[in-house]
Amino acid sequence: MNIRQLIDEEISKLEEDELAQLYEIVKNFSRPKTNNSLFSKLKQVKIEGPVDFAANVDLYLNGEKKIDGD
């Protein structure tokens, strides 16, 4: 017996209300997996700033340099 047959056999033993619960579990399990790692989220961060922001971030953070428009 393969795994699908074993699963089908167990499912056939369930009551109707249990099938609804199982359906929700299976639906969530079969959803495409998303990569929720910290690095995948950081890749989505967009920062607008002056062209020298990366090189002088410390100066902007402590107020020695100002971003135009402030």
N, C-alpha and C positions, 0 to 999 in steps of 0.2 A: 504494500500500500504506500502511495506517495503522500507527501505532506498535504496537498490539496484535498485528497480523499479523507485524510484524517481530520482535517479542519471541517470539511463538509459533514462528516459523521457526527462530530461534536455539535455543530450548529443545528443539526436536525433534532437534537435533544432539547433545545432551548424553547422556552415559552415566548409568546409574541412580544410581551413587554421587554424581555431580555434581548430579543432581536433588535429592537429599537436602540437599546443601549450599545449593543455590539456594533450596529451600523455606524453610530457616531464615532466609536473608537476606530473602526476600520477606515472610515472616511478621513479622519485626522491623520491616521498612519499613512495613508496612500497619497496624501498631498505632496506636491513637489517640495523637497527640502530646500530651505533657504539657508544661506550661510550667515549666521548672526554673530560671527566672531567680532571681536573688537576691531581688528584690522579691516574687515569688510565694511564696518560702519564708519571707520575713520576715512576710508577711501571716498565716502560720499560727502564728506565735509568740504564745503567751498568757502574760501576766505577771500574777500576783496580788500585790497590795501595798496599802499604805495609800492612802487617797483623795488624799493630797497627794504621792504618789510622783513623778508626772511633773514637778510644779513644783519639787520638792526633791530630785531624783535625786542631785545632787552631794553634798548633805548626808548622804544615806543611804549613798552609796558611800564617803565618807571617814570615816564613823562618828560625825559630829556628831549625827545623828538615828538612833534605833533603831526597828526594826520590832517591834511588840508580839509577844511569844512568843519572843524571843531571849534 
